[in-house]
Amino acid sequence: MLAELLPTTTSPFIDLQAKLFRGFADPSRLAILAALHEEPRSVGEIVQDTGLSQPNVSNHLACLRDCGLVCAEQRGRYVYYSLVDPRVEQLLRLARELLVEVAHGVAACPRYETDSGANDE
């Protein structure tokens, strides 16, 4: 199935790629992914790292897990979450590097307004 999605000019691949980027489009999910870049973290640790509420973190972790971007491992009483693939961190790093060059244009873009604070609790 994935083989037929690989050509970058096909609609199914473009649609799938857009869906992946929608997963990265939420500030709370980006903060969670950033918190997981070095080592696995529990929900409580992610809450401390991000300043998000526990229910918010749990909800976004479920989304990230369903999408295959993070995985969970039970360790005693706690569940630890980690990035499924190191390329997730590479993609986030590349986005940060790109923003160094294009941040002004992105910030000034009237087509994609951010709803800052809407997902934070």
ZIRARA-V688687 format. One record per backbone hydrogen bond with DSSP energy under -1.0 kcal/mol. CO is the residue of the C=O (numbers start at 1). NH is the residue of the N-H. If there is no record, write none. Layout:
BEGIN
co	nh
CO	NH
CO	NH
END
This chain:
BEGIN
co	nh
2	5
7	10
10	14
11	15
12	16
13	17
14	18
15	19
16	20
17	21
18	22
19	23
26	30
27	31
28	32
29	33
30	34
31	35
32	36
34	37
41	81
42	46
43	47
44	48
45	49
46	50
47	51
53	57
54	58
55	59
56	60
57	61
58	62
59	63
60	64
61	65
62	66
63	67
64	69
64	70
65	68
69	84
71	82
73	80
75	78
78	75
80	73
81	41
82	71
85	88
86	90
87	91
88	92
89	93
90	94
91	95
92	96
93	97
94	98
95	99
96	100
98	101
98	102
99	103
102	106
103	107
104	108
115	118
END
